[in-house]
Amino acid sequence: MIQRRQFAAAASLAALPGWAFAQSLTDKTVRAVVMNAPGTATDSIARFLAPHVGKATGATVVVENKVGAGGTLGTDYVAKQPADGTTLLVTNGAHYTFPWLFDKLPYDAAADFMPVANVALSTLSMFVPADSPLRTVQDVIAEAKKNPRKLSFSSAGQGTASHIAGALFNSRAGVEVAHVPYKVASQGLLDTASGQVQLGYGGMAGSLPLIKSGKLRALAVTSLKRSALLPNVPTLDESGLKGYEVVSPVFALVRAGTPAPIVAALANGVIAAAQTAEFKELCNTQGLDVEVVNTAGMREAMPREFAKWKNLVALAGAK
């Protein structure tokens, strides 16, 4: 009996450090830093996650937008904070592309951070004007092969996911569709709807209203599985380009070295928020699909994501 009691006591003491770490956020302030401006999809998600993270950790969670330096200012800020869980980075797929788009970053996107959880995916649509004679992806490929560079595609600018989506399409299909980058994404959508550009790629938040109003027609989506926002529209993978995928995840990170129990507490709050019906509704309004990946899943996937986006940025020739 004495041995059992001693063992139980030893086990309780061994568990104490983890318990202490998990409790260390209680009554503290956690800053959820967003590198995007207020009102963007990433910002809206951060503000939804905040109270759930607060409930899971006992902390007060405030959202701070740190915009600038080409989108890297907020990320660099978090990279310089203590690894104690009091600063959370809520970011998106740009985290994977920036190391390859910029000649030099003031932080290491891989080594300076560790994952908390992924909550959503931004899938792009491939669209044409509503009255276009191109009815399918294969129609686009056939026309592009028949008349190289006669077709053009709009994007939200050099190095954006929509630019990369078009470059990957060209590569996989073996065609030359000319790239027309826009500084304002909405103008690219409107020019495609009017027929000034024959094809376009864009996030659901911008393209979906024009698709639903009948000004654009979606030919495909860029995810490997169909989007809940356009369930009747095939993927490019289904349309003959096997393995085609360009999606931008939305996820949370902390400084590398943050104690595992703190990461677990933060992840519990993030995942709890992402599993609510209200979060699904928010994603619908922001043109996002819910995609929950826990800490372990993200840890396994992140090296592949960096490698994938390195190849995609090189393919697009973007800087």
Protein Blocks (a to p, Z undefined) as FASTA:
>chain_A
ZZmmmmmmmmmmmmmmmmmmmmmmgopacddddfbdehiaklmmmmmmmmmmmmmnopac
dddddeeehopmmmmmmmmpccehpaccdddfklmmmmmmpmbdcbdfklmpccfbdcbd
cdddddddfklcblbfklmmmmmmmmghkaccddebehiaklmmmmmmmmmnopacdddd
dfblklmmmmmmnopagbdcddfklmmmmmmnopaccfbdcbfbdcfklmmbccfklnop
ghiacdddddddddehiafklmmmmmmmmmmmmmpmklmmmmmmnopacddddfklmmmm
mmmmmmmmmmmmmmnopZZ
